[in-house]
């Protein structure tokens, strides 16, 4: 299951998330979203866990919890197909 992790401290790195979520099960992939130009974290990430029951436990256990000084938001990520496409304005 792919999860969205929001309200992250800008200092959080992939190893921090791996350590946190590994307590609930196997972590397959972590992607901290960064600004294209500055390479600074945008304060959210996507994380994938192959076992859905472990992912559900992680969501229930971590959503709203304090991590690195901020209360993080953890939920199931929406599929890109479910979201309407955004039009770019130039």
KAVEN-V964065 format. One record per pair of residues at least 6 apart in sequence whose ideal C-beta (glycine too) atoms are under 8 Angstrom apart, sorted by sequence separation. I is the first residue (numbers start at 1). J is the second residue. If there is no record, write none. Layout:
[[I & J] [I & J]]
This chain:
[[21 & 27] [34 & 40] [35 & 41] [49 & 55] [65 & 71] [66 & 72] [34 & 41] [35 & 42] [64 & 71] [65 & 72] [33 & 41] [34 & 42] [64 & 72] [18 & 27] [32 & 41] [33 & 42] [49 & 58] [63 & 72] [64 & 73] [17 & 27] [62 & 72] [63 & 73] [33 & 44] [63 & 74] [5 & 17] [18 & 30] [32 & 44] [33 & 45] [62 & 74] [63 & 75] [17 & 30] [32 & 45] [33 & 46] [31 & 45] [17 & 32] [30 & 45] [31 & 46] [59 & 74] [14 & 30] [30 & 46] [31 & 47] [58 & 74] [59 & 75] [29 & 46] [30 & 47] [59 & 76] [14 & 32] [29 & 47] [30 & 48] [13 & 32] [29 & 48] [12 & 32] [27 & 47] [28 & 48] [27 & 48] [28 & 49] [55 & 76] [27 & 49] [28 & 50] [26 & 49] [8 & 32] [25 & 49] [26 & 50] [24 & 49] [26 & 51] [21 & 47] [25 & 51] [17 & 45] [21 & 49] [26 & 54] [12 & 41] [25 & 54] [10 & 40] [11 & 41] [17 & 47] [24 & 54] [25 & 55] [10 & 41] [24 & 55] [46 & 77] [25 & 57] [8 & 41] [10 & 43] [12 & 45] [24 & 57] [25 & 58] [9 & 43] [24 & 58] [8 & 43] [7 & 43] [8 & 44] [6 & 43] [7 & 44] [8 & 45] [21 & 58] [24 & 61] [6 & 44] [24 & 62] [5 & 44] [4 & 44] [5 & 45] [4 & 45] [5 & 46] [21 & 62] [4 & 46] [5 & 47] [20 & 62] [3 & 46] [2 & 46] [3 & 47] [2 & 47] [3 & 48] [2 & 48] [3 & 49] [1 & 48] [20 & 67] [1 & 49] [1 & 52] [16 & 67] [3 & 55] [16 & 68] [1 & 55] [1 & 56] [3 & 58] [12 & 67] [3 & 59] [12 & 68] [11 & 68] [9 & 67] [8 & 67] [9 & 68] [8 & 68] [9 & 69] [9 & 70] [8 & 70] [7 & 70] [7 & 71] [8 & 72] [7 & 72] [6 & 72] [7 & 73] [5 & 72] [6 & 73] [5 & 73] [6 & 74] [4 & 73] [5 & 74] [4 & 74] [3 & 74] [4 & 75] [3 & 75] [4 & 76] [3 & 76] [4 & 77] [2 & 76] [3 & 77] [4 & 78] [1 & 76] [2 & 77]]
